[in-house]
Amino acid sequence: MGDDRLRGVNRRKKGAGNTLAALKSIRAARPDGAPIYVILDNLSAHKGADIRHWAKKHKVELCFTPTYASWADPIEAHFGPLRQFTIANSHHPNHTVQTRTLHSYLRWRNANARHCDVLAPERKERARIRSEKGTRWGGRPLTTAA
């Protein structure tokens, strides 16, 4: 909640039940009842009637990114380093081992959020996302040589 700490849960399947459980966990982390804004992609599992009803009742605003607009989601920059440290060049024998690796990385990352091994891949991922969008820092469009 604004303190540059990441949490993660590894599930075998995507589904509305898992989405609702995650939203409830986020709400529980902020028990004062203040409004919470959650950025989500357009996965259908995020948009069910049960989820929308629960969110409205518990002051959770669901903010959906446009289709094909991963650059609009601030969490996307964290997935590059996560993939690099937990998935790249790995061969996890099962989900349990993969989940342990993921949680190990998240513990290390949260303890070392300003470490150059975290910041450099995040900058690289942000640059990749910006290049897909076609903008530079500050929202200026990229220019191409004629």
Z-matrix of the N, CA and C atoms (Angstrom, degrees):
N
C 1 1.444
C 2 1.525 1 109.88
N 3 1.293 2 116.21 1 69.21
C 4 1.452 3 120.42 2 176.15
C 5 1.514 4 114.77 3 81.68
N 6 1.311 5 119.03 4 5.29
C 7 1.465 6 120.32 5 -178.64
C 8 1.522 7 112.04 6 -108.68
N 9 1.325 8 117.42 7 19.76
C 10 1.463 9 123.50 8 176.53
C 11 1.525 10 112.10 9 57.41
N 12 1.314 11 115.67 10 45.07
C 13 1.456 12 121.55 11 176.28
C 14 1.518 13 107.94 12 -123.15
N 15 1.328 14 116.73 13 136.65
C 16 1.453 15 122.31 14 -179.94
C 17 1.515 16 110.14 15 -107.65
N 18 1.335 17 115.64 16 145.33
C 19 1.459 18 122.21 17 174.15
C 20 1.514 19 106.94 18 -128.09
N 21 1.313 20 116.89 19 153.09
C 22 1.451 21 118.96 20 179.55
C 23 1.505 22 112.61 21 -152.26
N 24 1.320 23 114.19 22 148.70
C 25 1.451 24 122.37 23 175.50
C 26 1.520 25 106.17 24 -131.21
N 27 1.309 26 116.50 25 133.90
C 28 1.459 27 121.53 26 -179.66
C 29 1.527 28 108.17 27 -102.98
N 30 1.320 29 116.38 28 119.33
C 31 1.467 30 121.50 29 179.10
C 32 1.518 31 109.49 30 -115.93
N 33 1.315 32 116.93 31 150.70
C 34 1.465 33 121.38 32 178.91
C 35 1.516 34 111.92 33 -69.31
N 36 1.326 35 117.22 34 -34.30
C 37 1.462 36 121.07 35 -177.83
C 38 1.517 37 110.19 36 -132.92
N 39 1.331 38 115.72 37 150.81
C 40 1.449 39 120.87 38 171.83
C 41 1.518 40 107.16 39 -84.91
N 42 1.316 41 116.70 40 142.66
C 43 1.446 42 119.10 41 179.09
C 44 1.515 43 111.91 42 -171.60
N 45 1.320 44 115.63 43 163.43
C 46 1.456 45 121.17 44 -178.21
C 47 1.529 46 111.23 45 -63.12
N 48 1.333 47 117.66 46 -35.91
C 49 1.462 48 120.23 47 179.11
C 50 1.523 49 112.32 48 -61.83
N 51 1.329 50 116.46 49 -42.00
C 52 1.466 51 120.49 50 177.85
C 53 1.529 52 111.22 51 -68.05
N 54 1.333 53 116.41 52 -37.26
C 55 1.464 54 120.14 53 178.43
C 56 1.520 55 109.84 54 -64.00
N 57 1.317 56 116.83 55 -46.12
C 58 1.467 57 120.86 56 -179.89
C 59 1.530 58 110.45 57 -63.53
N 60 1.312 59 117.89 58 -39.96
C 61 1.472 60 120.82 59 177.66
C 62 1.530 61 110.73 60 -62.09
N 63 1.331 62 117.25 61 -40.13
C 64 1.465 63 120.69 62 178.22
C 65 1.528 64 110.89 63 -65.21
N 66 1.324 65 116.80 64 -42.66
C 67 1.467 66 120.23 65 179.12
C 68 1.525 67 110.99 66 -63.77
N 69 1.321 68 117.08 67 -39.31
C 70 1.465 69 120.45 68 177.68
C 71 1.521 70 110.98 69 -64.62
N 72 1.324 71 116.66 70 -37.63
C 73 1.462 72 121.17 71 177.48
C 74 1.530 73 110.84 72 -64.83
N 75 1.322 74 115.72 73 -41.82
C 76 1.470 75 119.87 74 178.04
C 77 1.526 76 110.19 75 -64.21
N 78 1.321 77 116.77 76 -44.03
C 79 1.477 78 120.87 77 179.04
C 80 1.523 79 110.14 78 -61.47
N 81 1.330 80 117.89 79 -41.16
C 82 1.461 81 121.56 80 -179.17
C 83 1.526 82 111.84 81 -64.32
N 84 1.330 83 116.86 82 -28.32
C 85 1.466 84 120.72 83 179.31
C 86 1.526 85 111.64 84 -72.88
N 87 1.323 86 116.00 85 -14.39
C 88 1.482 87 120.87 86 179.11
C 89 1.528 88 108.01 87 -128.72
N 90 1.353 89 117.44 88 73.01
C 91 1.468 90 121.28 89 -171.53
C 92 1.527 91 114.38 90 -74.10
N 93 1.330 92 119.06 91 -4.53
C 94 1.464 93 120.31 92 -177.18
C 95 1.529 94 113.21 93 -73.96
N 96 1.324 95 117.76 94 -5.08
C 97 1.452 96 120.73 95 177.40
C 98 1.514 97 114.94 96 83.16
N 99 1.326 98 117.78 97 3.85
C 100 1.462 99 120.56 98 178.25
C 101 1.527 100 109.03 99 -65.03
N 102 1.326 101 117.24 100 148.34
C 103 1.474 102 119.07 101 178.57
C 104 1.527 103 110.96 102 -59.49
N 105 1.323 104 115.68 103 143.19
C 106 1.462 105 122.27 104 177.42
C 107 1.519 106 107.56 105 -122.27
N 108 1.322 107 115.76 106 136.84
C 109 1.458 108 122.05 107 178.41
C 110 1.524 109 108.01 108 -111.84
N 111 1.327 110 116.39 109 121.56
C 112 1.458 111 121.94 110 -177.06
C 113 1.522 112 108.55 111 -115.95
N 114 1.333 113 115.99 112 123.42
C 115 1.457 114 121.15 113 178.37
C 116 1.520 115 108.46 114 -88.70
N 117 1.333 116 116.06 115 126.19
C 118 1.458 117 122.49 116 -178.15
C 119 1.515 118 109.62 117 -130.50
N 120 1.340 119 115.79 118 152.37
C 121 1.464 120 118.14 119 172.04
C 122 1.526 121 108.12 120 -82.20
N 123 1.305 122 117.10 121 -178.54
C 124 1.456 123 121.33 122 -173.35
C 125 1.526 124 114.11 123 -87.99
N 126 1.314 125 118.51 124 24.58
C 127 1.458 126 121.36 125 176.63
C 128 1.526 127 109.26 126 -60.29
N 129 1.315 128 117.11 127 133.95
C 130 1.470 129 120.58 128 -176.99
C 131 1.526 130 112.33 129 -59.61
N 132 1.321 131 117.77 130 -28.17
C 133 1.469 132 121.43 131 179.18
C 134 1.525 133 112.27 132 -66.15
N 135 1.331 134 117.83 133 -12.81
C 136 1.464 135 121.68 134 179.64
C 137 1.525 136 112.55 135 -93.13
N 138 1.337 137 116.93 136 -6.19
C 139 1.461 138 119.62 137 -168.54
C 140 1.518 139 115.40 138 -116.61
N 141 1.310 140 118.57 139 10.24
C 142 1.460 141 121.14 140 -176.48
C 143 1.522 142 113.06 141 -61.74
N 144 1.325 143 115.55 142 157.24
C 145 1.465 144 121.20 143 -179.85
C 146 1.531 145 111.29 144 -61.23
N 147 1.344 146 117.29 145 -39.00
C 148 1.467 147 120.54 146 179.13
C 149 1.525 148 110.77 147 -62.29
N 150 1.320 149 116.30 148 -41.97
C 151 1.467 150 121.22 149 -179.74
C 152 1.520 151 110.26 150 -65.53
N 153 1.316 152 116.95 151 -47.99
C 154 1.472 153 120.80 152 -179.56
C 155 1.528 154 111.17 153 -62.00
N 156 1.325 155 117.64 154 -41.77
C 157 1.466 156 121.38 155 179.45
C 158 1.532 157 110.00 156 -64.24
N 159 1.340 158 116.90 157 -47.28
C 160 1.460 159 120.35 158 179.88
C 161 1.522 160 110.47 159 -61.33
N 162 1.329 161 117.02 160 -44.43
C 163 1.464 162 120.89 161 -178.03
C 164 1.533 163 111.34 162 -61.67
N 165 1.314 164 116.12 163 -43.83
C 166 1.470 165 119.55 164 179.78
C 167 1.525 166 110.87 165 -62.71
N 168 1.320 167 116.37 166 -42.25
C 169 1.466 168 122.30 167 -178.14
C 170 1.533 169 111.79 168 -66.47
N 171 1.349 170 117.82 169 -29.59
C 172 1.468 171 121.79 170 -174.28
C 173 1.524 172 114.13 171 -110.25
N 174 1.328 173 117.22 172 21.44
C 175 1.479 174 122.76 173 176.96
C 176 1.530 175 112.50 174 56.58
N 177 1.325 176 116.03 175 44.65
C 178 1.460 177 121.81 176 175.36
C 179 1.526 178 106.85 177 -114.93
N 180 1.313 179 115.78 178 113.78
C 181 1.467 180 121.30 179 -179.92
C 182 1.529 181 109.11 180 -89.82
N 183 1.324 182 116.22 181 120.93
C 184 1.460 183 121.32 182 178.97
C 185 1.528 184 108.52 183 -89.92
N 186 1.324 185 116.34 184 118.45
C 187 1.462 186 122.20 185 -177.76
C 188 1.527 187 107.67 186 -112.10
N 189 1.315 188 116.62 187 108.05
C 190 1.459 189 121.55 188 -175.95
C 191 1.519 190 110.89 189 -91.69
N 192 1.330 191 116.25 190 133.68
C 193 1.468 192 119.89 191 175.53
C 194 1.522 193 108.54 192 -77.87
N 195 1.330 194 116.82 193 151.63
C 196 1.468 195 118.98 194 176.40
C 197 1.531 196 110.69 195 -63.95
N 198 1.316 197 115.76 196 156.06
C 199 1.458 198 120.80 197 177.03
C 200 1.524 199 109.58 198 -59.17
N 201 1.320 200 117.67 199 138.44
C 202 1.466 201 124.87 200 -178.91
C 203 1.531 202 112.11 201 58.39
N 204 1.317 203 116.89 202 38.08
C 205 1.464 204 120.61 203 -179.95
C 206 1.520 205 110.54 204 -130.63
N 207 1.329 206 116.47 205 52.58
C 208 1.462 207 119.29 206 -179.85
C 209 1.523 208 111.27 207 -61.02
N 210 1.316 209 117.41 208 -24.19
C 211 1.467 210 120.90 209 178.38
C 212 1.527 211 111.62 210 -62.63
N 213 1.336 212 118.18 211 -19.86
C 214 1.460 213 121.45 212 -178.48
C 215 1.525 214 112.24 213 -84.77
N 216 1.313 215 117.81 214 -5.16
C 217 1.459 216 121.89 215 -177.62
C 218 1.521 217 109.40 216 -105.95
N 219 1.340 218 117.94 217 112.60
C 220 1.473 219 120.22 218 -175.61
C 221 1.526 220 114.48 219 -61.14
N 222 1.321 221 119.41 220 -22.29
C 223 1.462 222 120.89 221 -178.62
C 224 1.523 223 111.76 222 -72.56
N 225 1.314 224 117.82 223 -22.41
C 226 1.465 225 121.42 224 -175.35
C 227 1.523 226 112.63 225 -55.83
N 228 1.322 227 117.66 226 -35.40
C 229 1.474 228 120.42 227 -179.29
C 230 1.523 229 112.14 228 -64.18
N 231 1.310 230 117.77 229 -21.04
C 232 1.468 231 121.13 230 -179.49
C 233 1.522 232 112.35 231 -84.40
N 234 1.333 233 117.68 232 -17.73
C 235 1.457 234 120.13 233 -177.42
C 236 1.524 235 112.77 234 -73.43
N 237 1.322 236 118.51 235 -29.95
C 238 1.462 237 121.07 236 177.14
C 239 1.521 238 111.74 237 -59.31
N 240 1.350 239 117.72 238 -56.08
C 241 1.466 240 119.44 239 177.11
C 242 1.523 241 112.48 240 -61.13
N 243 1.322 242 118.17 241 -38.44
C 244 1.454 243 120.88 242 178.92
C 245 1.521 244 110.54 243 -60.01
N 246 1.339 245 116.69 244 -45.99
C 247 1.475 246 119.93 245 177.19
C 248 1.524 247 110.83 246 -63.28
N 249 1.340 248 116.32 247 -42.35
C 250 1.461 249 120.40 248 -177.46
C 251 1.530 250 111.41 249 -61.82
N 252 1.321 251 117.14 250 -42.33
C 253 1.456 252 120.88 251 -174.68
C 254 1.530 253 114.22 252 -87.26
N 255 1.342 254 118.60 253 -20.24
C 256 1.464 255 118.97 254 -174.44
C 257 1.521 256 114.36 255 -118.05
N 258 1.318 257 118.38 256 -24.89
C 259 1.465 258 119.86 257 -173.56
C 260 1.527 259 112.59 258 -115.83
N 261 1.333 260 117.32 259 -39.77
C 262 1.463 261 120.43 260 -175.86
C 263 1.533 262 111.27 261 -58.00
N 264 1.316 263 116.13 262 132.02
C 265 1.463 264 123.47 263 177.73
C 266 1.535 265 112.70 264 56.95
N 267 1.318 266 115.70 265 32.69
C 268 1.461 267 118.60 266 179.26
C 269 1.521 268 109.37 267 -117.11
N 270 1.289 269 114.43 268 162.09
C 271 1.461 270 120.22 269 175.82
C 272 1.527 271 106.13 270 -143.25
N 273 1.324 272 115.76 271 79.61
C 274 1.459 273 120.29 272 -178.76
C 275 1.531 274 109.08 273 -72.94
N 276 1.308 275 117.91 274 129.34
C 277 1.465 276 120.06 275 -177.21
C 278 1.531 277 113.74 276 -69.23
N 279 1.361 278 116.96 277 -22.48
C 280 1.463 279 119.60 278 179.81
C 281 1.530 280 109.75 279 -161.23
N 282 1.334 281 115.93 280 175.27
C 283 1.459 282 120.87 281 -178.32
C 284 1.531 283 112.16 282 -66.18
N 285 1.305 284 117.17 283 -31.67
C 286 1.458 285 120.40 284 -179.05
C 287 1.523 286 110.86 285 -62.59
N 288 1.315 287 116.81 286 -45.41
C 289 1.463 288 121.17 287 178.97
C 290 1.523 289 110.33 288 -66.94
N 291 1.317 290 116.62 289 -41.69
C 292 1.465 291 120.46 290 178.22
C 293 1.534 292 110.75 291 -61.69
N 294 1.318 293 117.00 292 -42.02
C 295 1.459 294 121.24 293 178.84
C 296 1.519 295 110.73 294 -64.14
N 297 1.338 296 117.73 295 -41.57
C 298 1.471 297 120.28 296 177.17
C 299 1.525 298 110.85 297 -60.68
N 300 1.326 299 116.72 298 -41.46
C 301 1.467 300 120.98 299 178.54
C 302 1.519 301 110.27 300 -63.92
N 303 1.313 302 116.50 301 -44.14
C 304 1.470 303 121.32 302 178.53
C 305 1.522 304 110.74 303 -59.42
N 306 1.335 305 117.32 304 -48.79
C 307 1.462 306 120.18 305 -179.00
C 308 1.525 307 112.16 306 -67.38
N 309 1.308 308 116.92 307 -34.65
C 310 1.459 309 120.43 308 176.22
C 311 1.534 310 109.99 309 -62.33
N 312 1.336 311 115.95 310 -44.71
C 313 1.469 312 119.37 311 177.95
C 314 1.526 313 110.50 312 -62.60
N 315 1.328 314 118.04 313 -44.42
C 316 1.466 315 120.30 314 -178.48
C 317 1.528 316 111.43 315 -62.53
N 318 1.348 317 117.26 316 -39.62
C 319 1.472 318 119.42 317 176.29
C 320 1.521 319 110.56 318 -62.16
N 321 1.352 320 116.53 319 -46.18
C 322 1.460 321 120.19 320 179.51
C 323 1.520 322 110.59 321 -63.50
N 324 1.332 323 116.92 322 -45.01
C 325 1.465 324 121.80 323 -177.89
C 326 1.528 325 110.95 324 -61.64
N 327 1.328 326 117.57 325 -42.71
C 328 1.467 327 120.59 326 -179.33
C 329 1.521 328 111.48 327 -67.74
N 330 1.321 329 117.76 328 -32.71
C 331 1.464 330 121.23 329 177.42
C 332 1.524 331 111.51 330 -77.28
N 333 1.334 332 117.43 331 -21.10
C 334 1.469 333 122.20 332 -175.24
C 335 1.534 334 111.33 333 -129.50
N 336 1.319 335 117.52 334 42.20
C 337 1.467 336 121.64 335 -172.92
C 338 1.525 337 112.98 336 -58.56
N 339 1.325 338 118.05 337 -28.54
C 340 1.466 339 121.08 338 -178.36
C 341 1.532 340 112.00 339 -99.35
N 342 1.320 341 118.02 340 9.72
C 343 1.458 342 123.04 341 -179.28
C 344 1.525 343 110.03 342 -69.98
N 345 1.326 344 116.85 343 143.90
C 346 1.466 345 120.78 344 -177.68
C 347 1.532 346 112.01 345 -62.14
N 348 1.329 347 118.03 346 -28.56
C 349 1.472 348 120.38 347 177.41
C 350 1.528 349 112.07 348 -69.19
N 351 1.323 350 117.46 349 -19.18
C 352 1.464 351 121.87 350 175.23
C 353 1.525 352 109.87 351 -93.43
N 354 1.332 353 115.90 352 -47.12
C 355 1.460 354 119.80 353 -174.50
C 356 1.528 355 113.28 354 -65.61
N 357 1.333 356 117.95 355 -40.64
C 358 1.472 357 120.01 356 -177.86
C 359 1.529 358 111.56 357 -63.02
N 360 1.342 359 120.09 358 -49.11
C 361 1.468 360 118.70 359 177.18
C 362 1.523 361 113.31 360 -64.13
N 363 1.341 362 117.67 361 -33.26
C 364 1.465 363 119.46 362 177.48
C 365 1.523 364 110.48 363 -65.02
N 366 1.343 365 116.41 364 -42.86
C 367 1.479 366 119.76 365 177.47
C 368 1.521 367 110.73 366 -62.36
N 369 1.331 368 116.42 367 -41.55
C 370 1.463 369 120.80 368 179.33
C 371 1.523 370 111.06 369 -62.34
N 372 1.319 371 116.46 370 -42.91
C 373 1.468 372 120.81 371 179.77
C 374 1.528 373 110.70 372 -67.27
N 375 1.330 374 117.43 373 -40.74
C 376 1.468 375 119.47 374 176.93
C 377 1.522 376 110.52 375 -61.59
N 378 1.336 377 117.52 376 -41.00
C 379 1.462 378 120.88 377 178.07
C 380 1.521 379 111.14 378 -63.40
N 381 1.333 380 116.93 379 -40.96
C 382 1.464 381 119.86 380 177.93
C 383 1.524 382 111.03 381 -62.60
N 384 1.318 383 116.13 382 -43.49
C 385 1.460 384 120.51 383 179.94
C 386 1.526 385 110.32 384 -64.77
N 387 1.339 386 115.97 385 -43.08
C 388 1.479 387 119.14 386 178.12
C 389 1.514 388 111.06 387 -62.25
N 390 1.338 389 118.15 388 -38.70
C 391 1.461 390 120.08 389 -179.20
C 392 1.525 391 110.89 390 -66.83
N 393 1.338 392 117.21 391 -34.48
C 394 1.463 393 119.74 392 174.68
C 395 1.525 394 110.71 393 -64.15
N 396 1.317 395 115.89 394 -38.95
C 397 1.460 396 121.14 395 -179.72
C 398 1.526 397 110.22 396 -74.36
N 399 1.330 398 116.87 397 -28.43
C 400 1.462 399 121.36 398 -179.36
C 401 1.511 400 113.69 399 87.27
N 402 1.338 401 117.77 400 32.02
C 403 1.470 402 119.97 401 178.57
C 404 1.518 403 110.43 402 -131.20
N 405 1.311 404 114.05 403 160.63
C 406 1.460 405 122.06 404 173.06
C 407 1.514 406 108.30 405 -101.22
N 408 1.342 407 115.99 406 -179.29
C 409 1.455 408 120.23 407 173.51
C 410 1.513 409 108.86 408 -56.19
N 411 1.295 410 117.93 409 142.99
C 412 1.455 411 122.03 410 178.47
C 413 1.514 412 113.19 411 81.51
N 414 1.330 413 117.75 412 5.38
C 415 1.453 414 120.44 413 175.67
C 416 1.516 415 115.80 414 81.20
N 417 1.341 416 117.00 415 7.95
C 418 1.471 417 118.83 416 179.80
C 419 1.518 418 109.19 417 -74.88
N 420 1.331 419 118.01 418 136.39
C 421 1.470 420 119.48 419 179.02
C 422 1.516 421 111.56 420 -69.01
N 423 1.324 422 115.77 421 148.88
C 424 1.459 423 121.26 422 174.89
C 425 1.516 424 108.78 423 -71.11
N 426 1.326 425 116.73 424 142.08
C 427 1.459 426 120.10 425 177.02
C 428 1.528 427 107.37 426 -109.04
N 429 1.296 428 116.62 427 145.53
C 430 1.443 429 120.83 428 179.04
C 431 1.518 430 109.40 429 -112.29
N 432 1.320 431 115.74 430 145.08
C 433 1.465 432 120.64 431 179.10
C 434 1.524 433 108.97 432 -72.94
N 435 1.338 434 115.66 433 138.83
C 436 1.471 435 120.26 434 -178.87
C 437 1.496 436 112.38 435 -82.51
